[in-house]
Amino acid sequence: MPQEALYCAECGARAADFTVAQSDFSPSHLNSGVTSTSQPFATVPLEEAGPALSSPSPDEAKRKAGRRGVVLVVIVALAVLLVGVTLETVFLGSGAGTPAVNSLSNPMTGRQLYSAYATNQTQAVAAYTNRTLYIQDTLDNGVGHDFDTGQYYSSVDSGTVVLLWSATAPVDQLYAGATVLARCSVEGLQVSNGVGAALYLQGCDLISVQPQTATTSTVSVSTANL
């Protein structure tokens, strides 16, 4: 019926005898599947939703700052250690990354090292193989070049100990009779056909070279027959 009608045009009943139920739902609610029988959404009071987040106490903040400080110190220490090892490896060669079994002021000779393997190979392997050491000895024949591997090598103690030089070693300073001081990594004994066993030291970095001491001889000339 029209909103202003007082009577129904079909049956003649008064409009005041009827009431129209009002709905609070808009067409958008109906389109989204919400019906008049759906339960309304409940709102949880703020105090029932849980305790509110609070700022950390000063003591807790200090503890967190202390932990962060410790972690930072550890990171810095590891970084310094890594840089030190890297610099030592760059300047002293591949064998410098591990501590040496002896000191720079107390190097071994080739004969001492080879004798250790000849006396007790098991003990020598445990003490020297894959370890870094300082060696000082006189070169037999200067320096040789292995064209298959591209490596430069020298021998001491009549060829029983072979020094394989690192790529950064100044091999132009090596000659027969020169006394060299080097830092090497012991590879171990190797047997060559027709040559016998030789002790190989690899990645040798040349530290110093002492030239061969010149020898002089005095010749006496008799003038009796002149």
C-alpha positions in Angstrom: 0.0 0.0 0.0 1.2 3.6 -0.4 2.8 5.0 2.7 0.0 7.6 3.1 -2.9 5.1 2.6 -5.3 4.6 5.5 -7.0 1.5 4.0 -6.1 -1.4 1.8 -7.3 -1.0 -1.7 -7.9 -4.8 -2.0 -9.6 -5.8 1.2 -10.5 -2.5 2.8 -8.7 -3.2 6.1 -7.2 -0.4 7.9 -3.5 0.1 7.6 -3.1 0.8 11.3 -3.9 -2.8 12.1 -0.6 -4.0 10.6 3.0 -3.4 11.4 6.0 -3.9 9.0 9.1 -5.6 10.5 12.1 -3.5 10.0 15.4 -5.0 8.9 18.8 -3.7 9.8 20.5 -5.6 7.0 21.4 -3.8 3.8 21.4 -5.5 0.4 25.2 -5.7 0.6 24.8 -8.0 3.7 22.3 -10.2 1.9 24.5 -10.5 -1.2 27.4 -11.6 1.0 25.4 -14.5 2.5 24.4 -12.8 5.8 20.8 -13.5 6.7 18.5 -12.2 9.4 19.1 -15.4 11.3 22.9 -14.8 11.5 24.3 -14.1 14.8 25.8 -10.6 15.1 29.5 -10.2 15.5 30.6 -9.9 19.1 33.1 -7.4 20.1 35.6 -8.5 22.7 36.2 -5.8 25.3 39.8 -4.5 25.4 40.5 -5.8 28.9 39.4 -9.3 27.9 41.6 -9.5 24.8 44.8 -10.0 26.8 47.4 -7.8 28.5 48.6 -4.9 26.5 52.3 -4.9 25.3 54.5 -3.0 27.6 57.9 -1.5 27.2 60.9 -3.5 28.5 62.1 -2.6 31.9 65.5 -0.8 32.3 67.1 -3.9 33.6 65.9 -6.1 30.8 67.0 -3.4 28.3 70.5 -3.4 29.9 70.7 -7.2 29.6 69.7 -7.2 26.0 72.3 -4.5 25.3 75.0 -6.5 27.1 74.2 -9.6 25.0 74.4 -7.6 21.8 77.7 -6.2 23.0 79.2 -9.6 23.6 78.0 -10.8 20.2 79.6 -7.8 18.5 82.9 -8.4 20.3 83.0 -12.0 19.2 82.3 -11.0 15.6 85.0 -8.4 15.6 87.5 -10.9 17.1 86.7 -13.5 14.4 87.1 -10.9 11.7 90.5 -9.8 13.0 91.6 -13.4 13.2 90.5 -14.1 9.7 92.2 -11.0 8.3 95.4 -11.9 10.1 95.4 -15.4 8.7 94.6 -14.1 5.2 97.4 -11.6 5.3 99.9 -14.2 6.6 98.8 -16.5 3.8 99.2 -13.8 1.2 102.7 -12.6 2.3 104.1 -15.9 3.4 102.4 -18.4 1.1 100.0 -21.3 1.3 101.8 -23.0 4.2 101.5 -20.0 6.4 97.9 -20.7 7.4 98.9 -23.4 9.9 101.4 -23.0 12.8 104.9 -24.4 12.2 106.3 -27.2 14.3 109.5 -25.2 14.8 110.5 -21.6 15.0 112.1 -19.3 12.4 115.1 -19.0 14.7 115.5 -22.8 15.0 115.0 -24.2 11.5 115.7 -27.9 10.6 118.2 -29.1 8.0 117.3 -31.5 5.3 119.4 -34.2 6.8 117.7 -33.8 10.2 114.3 -34.1 8.6 115.1 -37.0 6.4 116.9 -38.8 9.3 113.7 -38.6 11.3 111.8 -40.4 8.6 114.6 -43.0 8.2 114.8 -43.7 11.9 111.1 -44.0 12.7 108.8 -43.3 9.8 105.6 -43.8 11.8 106.6 -41.3 14.4 107.9 -38.9 11.8 104.7 -39.0 9.8 102.7 -38.1 13.0 105.1 -35.3 13.8 105.8 -33.7 10.4 103.6 -35.0 7.5 101.1 -32.3 6.4 102.7 -30.0 8.9 104.5 -26.7 8.3 108.1 -26.2 9.3 111.1 -23.9 8.7 114.1 -25.5 6.9 117.5 -24.1 6.2 120.0 -25.9 4.0 122.4 -25.5 1.1 121.0 -26.2 -2.4 122.5 -29.0 -4.4 121.9 -27.7 -8.0 120.0 -24.4 -7.8 116.5 -24.7 -9.2 114.8 -27.0 -11.7 111.6 -26.6 -13.7 109.0 -29.4 -14.1 107.4 -28.6 -17.4 104.6 -31.1 -16.8 103.4 -29.4 -13.6 104.9 -26.0 -14.2 106.5 -26.2 -10.7 110.0 -25.0 -9.7 112.0 -27.3 -7.4 115.3 -27.6 -5.6 117.0 -30.3 -3.6 119.1 -30.4 -0.5 121.1 -33.1 1.4 122.3 -34.7 -1.9 118.8 -35.0 -3.3 117.1 -36.7 -0.3 114.9 -33.7 0.3 113.1 -31.9 -2.5 111.6 -28.4 -2.1 108.7 -27.5 -4.3 108.6 -23.8 -4.5 105.4 -21.8 -4.3 104.2 -19.6 -7.2 105.3 -16.5 -5.4 108.9 -17.7 -4.6 111.6 -15.6 -6.3 113.3 -18.6 -8.0 115.7 -16.3 -9.8 117.7 -16.0 -6.6 118.3 -19.7 -6.3 121.5 -21.2 -7.4 123.8 -24.1 -6.5 125.6 -23.7 -3.2 123.3 -21.0 -1.8 122.0 -21.5 1.7 118.2 -20.9 1.8 115.8 -20.4 4.6 112.2 -21.4 3.7 108.9 -22.2 5.2 107.4 -25.4 3.7 104.6 -28.0 4.2 105.9 -31.5 4.5 104.2 -33.7 1.9 106.0 -37.0 2.8 108.2 -39.7 1.4 107.9 -40.6 -2.2 109.7 -43.4 -4.0 111.0 -42.7 -7.5 112.1 -45.4 -9.9 115.8 -45.7 -10.0 116.3 -42.8 -7.6 115.1 -44.1 -4.3 113.0 -42.4 -1.6 113.0 -38.7 -1.4 111.2 -36.4 1.1 109.0 -33.8 -0.6 108.2 -30.4 0.9 105.6 -28.4 -1.0 104.5 -24.8 -1.1 107.9 -23.6 0.0 108.2 -19.9 0.5 111.6 -18.4 0.3 112.5 -16.3 3.3 116.1 -15.5 2.8 119.1 -16.5 0.7 122.7 -16.5 1.8 125.3 -16.6 -1.0 127.9 -19.3 -1.1 131.0 -18.4 0.9 133.9 -17.8 -1.4 137.0 -19.9 -0.7 140.4 -18.7 -1.3 143.6 -20.7 -1.7 147.2 -19.6 -1.2 149.7 -20.7 -3.8 153.3 -20.7 -2.7 155.8 -20.0 -5.5 159.4 -21.0 -4.9 162.0 -18.6 -6.4 164.8 -21.1 -5.9 164.6 -22.3 -9.5 164.1 -18.9 -11.1 
